[in-house]
Amino acid sequence: MTNESRIFVAGHRGMVGSAIVRRLSTLGYRNVITRTRAELDLTNQSDVAEFFKSESINEVYLTAAKVGGIHANESYPADFIYENLAIECNVIHEAYRSGVKKLMFFGSSCIYPKLATQPMREDALLDGKLEPTNEPYAIAKIAGLKMCESYRRQYGVDFRSVMPTNLYGPGDNYHPENSHVIPGLIRRFHDAKECCAPKVAIWGSGEPMREFLHVDDLAAGAVSMMLLPRETFDAIVSPLAPHVNLGSGEEISIRELAQLVGQVVGYRGTLEFDTSKPDGTPRKLLDVSKLKSIGFVPLVPLEDGLRHAYDDFMHAAQRK
């Protein structure tokens, strides 16, 4: 991988993809190739095949995906499994066919069983039942991981997979219903502050524990993992778990998180936890020992990251 490598970041407008582009730019890579959804439909196999045939891509970061929180996953399960499977199949297969040297696939910590032993090691994959609320999405992500693993085994290509924890930061989706927990809380608390609402309802009991990683830390870890020589990467992973967790190694309860987000936003009202709504997985903490073995340490503390995220939310609101 040189500064002249032609690197395709699939999904560059998303939170993860845009962070990868920023990281590559910081490191001096000059040929980062991007396409908007209007320019390239990743669910269309012939379009993806033509793109790889004409662009002479050397490396791929496959960050493109349909993502969302509990509400979105429960409401649109068919969309989540179809779109993610289609994107993965097309990009991974056509990257192989066109001779791409390296590819990195981005999964999700929801691939692990709902009641997996904590912290979750990479070899916990397929060791139990998935969380029902996001099972279609998780199955699609497992399929993408297994595609990379299978193409490595059969064709010898250097296709790698990383499993990020819950992410937040610039470029997040702040939709009031379809967002993940941190952007959803930011939006809810900000709206409540603006209209002087006396209380804010939070889904679930507040007891589940979650791990969070700022997206710029994710990008730094992912690019560092991609830059490893193949023999070094292969020495870190195992044949039964050829992927690497990317997380902070720290966790916080949803209740504590909501209180912290409220402080950052400046909301002074009451938090009300709606126990009629699902909690999701009771605990999700990744084992990040493989990540630490290459010397990676996250640099953005949670409270600082939340302030960055709220600033991003405000700037996005002003642009509208």
C-alpha positions as CSV (number, residue, x, y, z in Angstrom):
1,M,0.0,0.0,0.0
2,T,1.6,3.2,-1.2
3,N,0.5,6.8,-1.3
4,E,-0.4,6.3,-4.9
5,S,-2.6,3.2,-4.3
6,R,-6.1,3.6,-5.8
7,I,-8.3,3.1,-2.7
8,F,-12.1,2.8,-3.0
9,V,-14.0,3.7,0.1
10,A,-17.5,2.3,-0.4
11,G,-20.0,4.3,1.6
12,H,-17.8,7.5,1.9
13,R,-20.8,9.7,2.9
14,G,-21.6,7.6,5.9
15,M,-20.2,8.2,9.3
16,V,-17.6,5.3,9.1
17,G,-16.7,5.9,5.4
18,S,-16.2,9.6,5.9
19,A,-13.9,8.9,8.9
20,I,-11.9,6.5,6.8
21,V,-11.5,9.1,4.1
22,R,-10.3,11.7,6.7
23,R,-7.8,9.2,8.1
24,L,-6.4,8.3,4.7
25,S,-6.1,12.0,3.8
26,T,-4.3,12.7,7.0
27,L,-1.8,9.9,6.2
28,G,-1.2,11.3,2.7
29,Y,-3.1,9.0,0.4
30,R,-3.9,10.9,-2.8
31,N,-6.0,8.5,-4.8
32,V,-9.0,7.9,-2.6
33,I,-11.9,6.9,-5.0
34,T,-15.5,7.6,-3.9
35,R,-18.9,7.3,-5.5
36,T,-22.2,8.6,-4.3
37,R,-25.3,6.3,-4.3
38,A,-26.6,8.2,-7.4
39,E,-23.3,7.5,-9.2
40,L,-23.0,3.9,-8.2
41,D,-25.7,1.6,-6.9
42,L,-23.8,-1.0,-4.9
43,T,-26.9,-3.3,-4.9
44,N,-26.7,-3.6,-8.7
45,Q,-24.2,-6.3,-9.7
46,S,-23.6,-5.1,-13.2
47,D,-22.9,-1.5,-12.1
48,V,-20.5,-2.7,-9.5
49,A,-18.7,-5.0,-12.0
50,E,-18.3,-2.2,-14.5
51,F,-17.0,0.1,-11.8
52,F,-14.2,-2.3,-10.8
53,K,-13.4,-3.1,-14.4
54,S,-12.9,0.5,-15.3
55,E,-11.3,2.0,-12.2
56,S,-8.3,-0.3,-11.5
57,I,-8.8,-0.3,-7.8
58,N,-6.0,-1.6,-5.6
59,E,-7.7,-1.6,-2.2
60,V,-11.2,-1.4,-0.8
61,Y,-12.7,-0.3,2.5
62,L,-16.3,-1.7,2.5
63,T,-18.1,0.6,4.9
64,A,-21.3,0.9,2.9
65,A,-24.3,-0.6,4.7
66,K,-27.9,0.0,5.7
67,V,-27.8,0.7,9.4
68,G,-30.1,1.9,12.1
69,G,-31.2,1.5,15.7
70,I,-33.6,-0.9,17.4
71,H,-36.7,0.8,16.0
72,A,-35.4,0.8,12.4
73,N,-34.3,-2.8,12.6
74,E,-37.7,-3.9,13.9
75,S,-39.6,-1.9,11.3
76,Y,-37.6,-2.7,8.2
77,P,-36.0,-6.2,8.6
78,A,-36.4,-7.1,4.9
79,D,-34.6,-3.9,3.8
80,F,-31.8,-4.6,6.3
81,I,-31.1,-8.1,5.2
82,Y,-31.6,-7.6,1.5
83,E,-29.6,-4.4,1.0
84,N,-26.7,-5.4,3.1
85,L,-26.4,-8.9,1.5
86,A,-26.6,-7.3,-2.0
87,I,-23.9,-4.8,-1.2
88,E,-21.5,-7.3,0.3
89,C,-22.0,-9.9,-2.4
90,N,-21.4,-7.4,-5.2
91,V,-18.5,-5.5,-3.8
92,I,-16.6,-8.5,-2.4
93,H,-17.0,-10.7,-5.5
94,E,-16.3,-8.0,-8.0
95,A,-13.2,-6.9,-6.0
96,Y,-11.9,-10.4,-6.3
97,R,-12.7,-10.7,-10.0
98,S,-10.9,-7.5,-10.8
99,G,-7.8,-8.4,-8.9
100,V,-8.1,-6.1,-5.9
101,K,-5.1,-6.7,-3.6
102,K,-6.7,-5.8,-0.2
103,L,-10.2,-5.4,1.1
104,M,-11.5,-4.6,4.5
105,F,-15.1,-5.5,5.5
106,F,-16.8,-3.7,8.4
107,G,-19.1,-5.8,10.4
108,S,-20.8,-5.1,13.7
109,S,-20.7,-6.3,17.3
110,C,-24.3,-7.5,16.9
111,I,-22.9,-10.6,15.1
112,Y,-22.2,-12.1,18.4
113,P,-24.8,-14.1,20.4
114,K,-27.2,-12.2,22.6
115,L,-25.9,-14.0,25.7
116,A,-22.3,-14.3,24.7
117,T,-19.7,-14.4,27.5
118,Q,-18.4,-10.9,28.2
119,P,-16.2,-9.4,27.0
120,M,-17.0,-11.0,23.6
121,R,-14.0,-12.7,22.0
122,E,-13.9,-13.2,18.2
123,D,-14.4,-16.9,18.6
124,A,-17.8,-16.3,20.2
125,L,-19.2,-16.0,16.6
126,L,-22.1,-18.5,15.9
127,D,-21.9,-19.8,19.5
128,G,-25.5,-19.0,20.4
129,K,-28.7,-17.2,19.4
130,L,-28.6,-13.7,18.1
131,E,-30.6,-10.7,19.6
132,P,-34.0,-11.0,17.8
133,T,-34.5,-7.2,17.3
134,N,-31.6,-7.0,14.8
135,E,-31.2,-10.6,13.7
136,P,-31.6,-9.9,9.9
137,Y,-28.9,-7.2,10.0
138,A,-26.6,-9.4,12.1
139,I,-27.1,-12.4,9.7
140,A,-26.2,-10.1,6.7
141,K,-23.0,-9.0,8.5
142,I,-22.0,-12.5,9.4
143,A,-22.5,-13.4,5.7
144,G,-20.1,-10.6,4.7
145,L,-17.5,-11.8,7.2
146,K,-17.8,-15.4,6.0
147,M,-17.5,-14.2,2.4
148,C,-14.2,-12.6,3.1
149,E,-13.1,-15.7,5.1
150,S,-14.1,-18.0,2.2
151,Y,-12.5,-16.0,-0.5
152,R,-9.3,-15.9,1.5
153,R,-9.4,-19.7,1.9
154,Q,-10.3,-20.5,-1.7
155,Y,-8.6,-17.8,-3.7
156,G,-5.8,-16.7,-1.3
157,V,-6.9,-13.0,-1.5
158,D,-6.1,-10.6,1.3
159,F,-9.6,-9.8,2.4
160,R,-9.9,-8.8,6.1
161,S,-12.8,-8.2,8.4
162,V,-13.1,-6.0,11.5
163,M,-16.0,-5.9,14.0
164,P,-16.6,-2.4,15.4
165,T,-18.4,-1.7,18.6
166,N,-21.2,1.0,18.9
167,L,-19.9,4.0,17.0
168,Y,-20.7,7.7,17.2
169,G,-19.3,11.0,16.0
170,P,-19.3,13.4,13.0
171,G,-21.6,12.3,10.2
172,D,-24.0,10.3,12.3
173,N,-27.7,9.9,11.6
174,Y,-29.8,12.0,14.0
175,H,-33.2,10.8,12.8
176,P,-35.6,10.9,15.8
177,E,-36.7,7.2,15.3
178,N,-34.2,5.4,13.1
179,S,-30.9,6.4,14.6
180,H,-28.6,4.6,17.0
181,V,-28.6,5.3,20.7
182,I,-26.2,8.3,21.0
183,P,-27.4,10.3,18.1
184,G,-31.0,9.5,19.1
185,L,-30.4,10.7,22.6
186,I,-28.7,13.9,21.3
187,R,-31.6,14.7,19.1
188,R,-34.2,13.9,21.8
189,F,-32.5,16.0,24.5
190,H,-31.9,18.9,22.2
191,D,-35.5,19.0,21.1
192,A,-36.6,18.7,24.7
193,K,-34.3,21.6,25.7
194,E,-35.6,23.8,22.8
195,C,-39.3,23.3,23.8
196,C,-38.6,23.3,27.6
197,A,-40.1,19.8,27.9
198,P,-40.2,18.7,31.6
199,K,-39.1,15.1,30.9
200,V,-37.6,12.9,28.2
201,A,-38.6,9.3,27.6
202,I,-35.8,6.8,27.2
203,W,-36.5,3.4,25.6
204,G,-36.0,0.4,28.0
205,S,-34.9,0.2,31.6
206,G,-31.6,1.9,31.3
207,E,-29.8,-1.1,32.7
208,P,-28.1,-2.6,29.6
209,M,-24.4,-1.9,29.4
210,R,-22.9,-0.7,26.1
211,E,-19.4,0.1,24.7
212,F,-18.8,3.1,22.5
213,L,-16.0,4.2,20.2
214,H,-15.6,7.6,18.5
215,V,-15.6,7.1,14.8
216,D,-12.2,8.8,14.3
217,D,-10.7,6.2,16.7
218,L,-12.4,3.5,14.7
219,A,-10.9,4.9,11.5
220,A,-7.4,5.0,13.1
221,G,-7.7,1.4,14.3
222,A,-9.1,0.1,11.0
223,V,-6.4,1.8,8.8
224,S,-3.7,0.6,11.2
225,M,-5.1,-3.0,10.8
226,M,-5.2,-2.7,7.1
227,L,-1.6,-1.5,6.9
228,L,-0.3,-4.6,8.7
229,P,1.6,-7.0,6.5
230,R,-0.5,-10.0,5.7
231,E,1.7,-12.4,7.7
232,T,1.3,-10.1,10.8
233,F,-2.5,-9.9,10.4
234,D,-2.7,-13.7,9.9
235,A,-0.6,-14.2,13.1
236,I,-3.1,-12.0,15.1
237,V,-6.3,-13.8,13.9
238,S,-7.1,-17.5,14.1
239,P,-8.6,-19.9,11.5
240,L,-11.8,-20.2,13.6
241,A,-12.1,-16.4,14.0
242,P,-10.3,-14.6,11.1
243,H,-11.6,-11.1,12.1
244,V,-10.6,-8.5,14.7
245,N,-12.8,-6.6,17.2
246,L,-12.5,-2.8,17.2
247,G,-13.7,-1.2,20.4
248,S,-12.7,0.9,23.4
249,G,-12.8,-2.0,25.9
250,E,-14.9,0.2,28.3
251,E,-18.6,0.2,29.0
252,I,-21.3,2.4,30.4
253,S,-25.0,1.8,31.3
254,I,-27.7,3.3,29.1
255,R,-28.9,5.2,32.2
256,E,-25.5,6.7,32.8
257,L,-25.0,7.5,29.1
258,A,-28.4,9.3,28.9
259,Q,-27.5,11.4,32.0
260,L,-24.1,12.3,30.4
261,V,-25.7,13.2,27.0
262,G,-28.3,15.3,28.9
263,Q,-25.4,17.2,30.6
264,V,-23.6,17.8,27.4
265,V,-26.7,19.1,25.6
266,G,-27.6,21.2,28.6
267,Y,-31.0,19.6,29.3
268,R,-32.3,20.2,32.8
269,G,-35.4,18.1,32.9
270,T,-36.2,14.6,34.1
271,L,-35.4,11.3,32.5
272,E,-38.2,8.7,32.3
273,F,-37.3,5.1,31.3
274,D,-40.1,3.3,29.4
275,T,-39.8,-0.3,30.4
276,S,-42.5,-1.3,27.9
277,K,-39.9,-0.8,25.2
278,P,-37.2,-3.5,24.5
279,D,-33.8,-3.3,26.1
280,G,-32.0,-5.3,23.4
281,T,-28.9,-7.3,24.4
282,P,-28.2,-6.9,28.2
283,R,-24.5,-6.3,27.7
284,K,-22.2,-5.8,24.7
285,L,-18.5,-5.4,25.5
286,L,-15.8,-6.5,23.0
287,D,-12.6,-8.3,23.9
288,V,-10.1,-6.0,22.2
289,S,-6.9,-7.9,23.1
290,K,-6.1,-8.5,19.4
291,L,-6.4,-4.8,18.7
292,K,-4.2,-3.9,21.7
293,S,-1.6,-6.3,20.4
294,I,-0.7,-3.9,17.6
295,G,-0.4,-1.0,20.0
296,F,-3.7,0.7,19.3
297,V,-5.2,2.9,22.1
298,P,-8.4,5.0,21.5
299,L,-7.7,8.7,22.0
300,V,-11.1,10.3,22.4
301,P,-12.7,10.2,25.9
302,L,-16.5,9.6,25.8
303,E,-17.5,13.0,27.2
304,D,-15.2,14.8,24.8
305,G,-16.6,12.7,22.0
306,L,-20.1,13.5,22.9
307,R,-19.4,17.2,22.8
308,H,-17.9,16.8,19.3
309,A,-21.0,14.8,18.3
310,Y,-23.3,17.5,19.7
311,D,-21.4,20.2,17.8
312,D,-21.7,18.1,14.6
313,F,-25.5,17.8,15.2
314,M,-25.8,21.6,15.6
315,H,-23.8,22.3,12.5
316,A,-25.9,19.8,10.6
317,A,-29.1,21.5,11.8
318,Q,-27.8,24.9,10.7
319,R,-27.0,23.6,7.2
320,K,-30.6,22.5,6.9
